[in-house]
């Protein structure tokens, strides 16, 4: 580990170290100031990240046709502000001590997780890519041990901090491709945090409606539940207005899931995510090409 750390001190990573240092300093600010700084970072990203801004605009146009153009534009700006706040929330989840963080999180429905764990076959914490996801998971780790799946970062410096932080707070970090490790954790009756709501291509996916649009949806949640008998407990997080902190939401375990119908199961998952998204639409990750893959013969959006 020492050798690996020294290897990351070469000049090509100095900018990453500098950026992480600035973010660390921002986590020392009072919470209200962090939110304000995050909003400004988001507004800068809105102006500079033209490709991601275009993707997010297309997604909002597709998913909220009932809004006016002006309303969608304001939602787009708020989304980038939410992304900026989410960046600071991520590093806050990495570096801020429990005693300075715990008062910001309201965990609702924890009894549903306890009931699911009592079955003894593990729990899949069915989540989605909301901008406050990282800090929401941290609040849950204050109450129980969690095994968290994640996508390894391409930048090894970021990967170093991300993995070490998640293993410190979540007990175990599992690469999203390490299916055997997920199965092993579930067989140990652990809650495994899982978010498969992004576009992973056609492999192991079906087209299921999301905001009434066919979206390539990974079937791993249903497949893992069928293979292990694990309960599936929906788990979401929402940033509350006016600096009130965060609402961590655990819902009752899904009944009659999986059904064996991959499309129906995928639509169940998508419907749950859509319901949460509509309550705070700026907080979902619209800058991702959620509708990249299309059914045969359908036009591409991006």
C-alpha positions in Angstrom: 0.0 0.0 0.0 2.9 2.4 0.9 4.5 1.7 -2.6 1.1 2.3 -4.3 0.7 5.6 -2.4 4.1 6.9 -3.4 3.5 6.0 -7.0 0.5 8.3 -7.0 2.6 11.3 -6.0 4.0 11.7 -9.6 3.3 15.1 -11.4 0.5 13.7 -13.5 -1.7 13.5 -10.4 -0.7 16.8 -8.8 -3.8 18.5 -10.1 -6.0 15.8 -8.6 -4.3 16.1 -5.3 -4.8 19.9 -5.4 -8.5 19.5 -6.2 -9.0 17.0 -3.4 -7.1 19.4 -1.0 -9.5 22.2 -2.0 -12.5 20.0 -1.4 -11.1 18.9 2.0 -10.8 22.5 3.0 -14.4 23.2 1.9 -15.6 20.4 4.2 -14.3 22.4 7.1 -16.8 25.2 6.4 -20.1 25.4 8.3 -22.8 23.3 6.6 -24.8 26.2 5.2 -21.6 27.6 3.6 -20.8 24.2 2.1 -24.2 24.2 0.4 -23.6 27.7 -0.9 -20.2 26.7 -2.2 -21.7 23.6 -3.8 -24.3 25.6 -5.6 -21.6 27.9 -7.0 -19.5 24.9 -8.2 -22.6 23.6 -9.9 -23.3 26.9 -11.7 -19.7 26.9 -12.9 -20.1 23.3 -14.2 -23.4 24.4 -15.9 -21.4 27.0 -17.9 -18.3 24.9 -18.6 -19.6 21.3 -19.0 -21.5 21.8 -22.3 -21.8 18.2 -23.2 -23.2 17.2 -19.8 -25.5 20.2 -19.9 -26.8 19.1 -23.3 -27.4 15.5 -22.0 -29.2 16.7 -19.0 -31.4 19.1 -21.0 -32.4 16.3 -23.4 -33.3 14.0 -20.5 -35.4 16.7 -18.8 -37.2 17.5 -22.1 -38.0 13.8 -22.5 -39.1 13.2 -19.0 -41.0 16.4 -18.2 -42.9 17.3 -21.3 -45.7 18.8 -19.1 -43.4 21.6 -18.0 -42.8 24.7 -20.0 -39.5 25.4 -21.6 -38.7 28.0 -19.0 -39.6 25.6 -16.1 -37.3 22.9 -17.6 -34.5 25.5 -17.9 -34.8 26.4 -14.3 -34.9 22.7 -13.4 -31.7 22.2 -15.4 -29.9 25.0 -13.5 -31.1 23.6 -10.2 -29.9 20.2 -11.2 -26.4 21.5 -11.8 -26.5 23.2 -8.4 -27.5 19.9 -6.9 -24.6 18.2 -8.7 -22.2 20.8 -7.1 -23.7 20.2 -3.7 -23.5 16.5 -4.2 -19.7 16.7 -4.9 -19.2 18.4 -1.5 -21.5 15.9 0.1 -19.5 13.1 -1.3 -16.2 14.3 0.2 -18.0 15.2 3.4 -19.1 11.5 3.6 -15.5 10.5 3.1 -13.8 12.8 5.6 -16.1 14.3 8.2 -16.4 12.6 11.6 -19.6 11.0 12.8 -20.1 13.5 15.6 -20.2 16.4 13.2 -22.4 14.6 10.7 -25.1 12.5 12.5 -27.4 15.4 13.3 -28.0 16.1 9.6 -29.5 12.8 8.7 -33.1 11.6 9.4 -33.4 7.9 8.8 -37.0 6.8 8.2 -38.3 3.2 8.0 -35.2 1.6 9.6 -37.6 -1.1 11.0 -38.1 -2.3 7.4 -34.4 -3.2 7.1 -34.4 -4.9 10.5 -37.5 -7.0 9.5 -35.8 -8.0 6.2 -32.5 -8.9 7.9 -34.5 -11.1 10.3 -35.3 -13.4 7.4 -31.6 -14.4 7.4 -30.9 -14.3 3.7 -29.4 -10.9 3.3 -30.9 -7.6 2.0 -30.4 -5.9 -1.3 -30.7 -2.1 -0.6 -32.2 -1.0 -3.9 -31.0 2.5 -4.5 -30.5 4.9 -7.4 -28.1 7.6 -8.5 -29.4 10.7 -6.7 -26.9 13.5 -6.1 -26.9 13.0 -2.3 -26.5 9.2 -2.5 -23.0 9.1 -1.0 -23.8 11.0 2.1 -27.2 9.2 2.5 -25.4 5.9 2.6 -23.0 7.3 5.2 -26.0 8.1 7.4 -27.2 4.5 7.1 -23.8 3.2 8.1 -24.1 5.1 11.4 -26.9 2.6 12.3 -25.7 -0.6 10.7 -22.9 -2.3 8.8 -23.4 -2.0 5.0 -21.6 -3.6 2.1 -21.6 -1.1 -0.7 -21.1 -1.8 -4.4 -19.4 0.9 -6.5 -17.8 1.5 -9.9 -14.0 1.8 -9.6 -12.8 5.3 -10.6 -10.5 5.7 -13.5 -8.3 8.1 -11.6 -6.3 6.0 -9.1 -6.0 8.9 -6.6 -9.7 9.3 -6.4 -10.1 5.5 -6.3 -7.7 5.4 -3.4 -9.7 7.8 -1.3 -13.1 6.5 -2.4 -12.4 2.9 -1.7 -10.7 3.5 1.6 -13.5 5.7 2.8 -16.2 3.3 1.9 -14.4 0.4 3.6 -13.9 2.6 6.7 -17.6 3.5 7.0 -19.4 0.8 5.1 -17.4 -2.2 6.3 -16.9 -3.5 2.8 -16.7 -2.0 -0.7 -17.5 -4.3 -3.7 -16.8 -3.6 -7.3 -20.1 -3.6 -9.2 -18.8 -6.4 -11.4 -17.8 -8.6 -8.5 -21.0 -10.7 -8.4 -19.5 -13.5 -6.4 -18.6 -11.0 -3.7 -22.1 -9.7 -3.6 -23.5 -13.2 -3.3 -21.0 -14.0 -0.5 -22.1 -10.8 1.4 -25.8 -11.7 1.0 -25.2 -15.2 2.3 -23.6 -13.6 5.3 -26.9 -11.8 5.9 -25.4 -8.4 5.1 -27.3 -5.4 3.6 -25.7 -4.9 0.2 -26.2 -1.4 -1.3 -27.0 -1.6 -4.9 -27.8 1.0 -7.7 -28.2 -0.4 -11.2 -30.3 2.4 -12.7 -27.8 3.6 -15.3 -27.5 2.5 -18.9 -25.1 -0.5 -19.1 -26.0 -1.4 -22.6 -27.9 -4.4 -23.9 -26.1 -7.1 -22.0 -28.2 -8.4 -19.1 -30.7 -5.6 -19.7 -34.3 -5.3 -20.9 -36.2 -2.3 -22.1 -38.5 -1.1 -19.3 -40.3 2.2 -19.1 -38.8 5.0 -17.1 -40.8 8.2 -17.2 -42.8 6.4 -19.9 -39.7 6.0 -22.1 -38.2 2.6 -22.8 -34.9 2.5 -21.0 -32.2 -0.2 -21.0 -32.5 -1.5 -17.5 -30.1 -4.0 -15.9 -31.8 -7.1 -14.5 -29.2 -7.7 -11.8 -31.5 -6.8 -8.9 -34.0 -9.5 -9.8 -31.4 -12.0 -10.7 -29.5 -11.6 -7.4 -32.7 -11.8 -5.4 -33.8 -15.0 -7.1 -30.3 -16.6 -6.7 -29.9 -15.8 -3.0 -33.4 -15.3 -1.7 -32.4 -11.9 -0.4 -35.1 -9.4 0.4 -35.1 -6.2 -1.7 -35.6 -3.0 0.4 -35.9 0.3 -1.5 -33.4 2.9 -0.1 -33.4 6.5 -1.2 -32.0 9.8 0.1 -33.4 13.3 -0.4 -31.7 16.6 0.4 -34.1 18.7 2.4 -34.7 22.4 1.6 -33.3 25.3 3.6 -30.3 23.5 4.9 -32.4 21.1 7.0 -30.2 18.1 6.2 -31.2 14.8 4.6 -34.1 12.4 4.6 -32.9 8.8 4.3 -35.9 6.7 3.2 -36.2 2.9 3.7 -39.3 1.3 2.4 -40.9 -2.1 3.0 -39.3 -5.1 1.3 -40.8 -5.7 -2.1 -43.5 -8.4 -2.2 -43.6 -11.1 -4.9 -40.3 -10.0 -6.2 -38.8 -11.2 -8.4 -41.7 -12.5 -10.4 -39.7 -14.3 -13.1 -40.8 -11.7 -15.7 -37.7 -9.6 -16.3 -39.5 -6.7 -17.9 -42.1 -6.5 -15.2 -39.5 -6.7 -12.5 -37.4 -4.0 -14.2 -40.4 -1.7 -14.5 -41.1 -2.3 -10.8 -37.6 -1.0 -10.0 -38.0 1.9 -12.5 -41.3 2.9 -11.1 -39.9 3.1 -7.6 -37.1 5.3 -8.8 -39.4 7.5 -10.8 -41.7 8.1 -7.8 -38.8 9.3 -5.7 -37.4 11.4 -8.6 -40.7 13.3 -9.1 -40.5 14.5 -5.4 -37.2 16.2 -6.0 -36.5 16.1 -9.7 -33.4 18.3 -9.6 -31.7 15.7 -7.4 -31.6 12.8 -9.8 -28.6 12.3 -12.0 -29.9 13.7 -15.3 -26.4 14.3 -16.7 -26.0 10.6 -17.4 -27.2 9.2 -20.8 -30.0 7.2 -19.3 -31.6 6.6 -22.7 -28.5 5.9 -24.7 -29.4 2.4 -25.9 -32.6 2.3 -27.9 -34.9 -0.6 -29.0 -34.3 -1.6 -32.6 -35.6 0.9 -35.0 -36.0 3.8 -32.5 -34.3 7.1 -32.9 -31.3 8.0 -30.7 -31.6 10.9 -28.4 -28.0 11.9 -27.8 
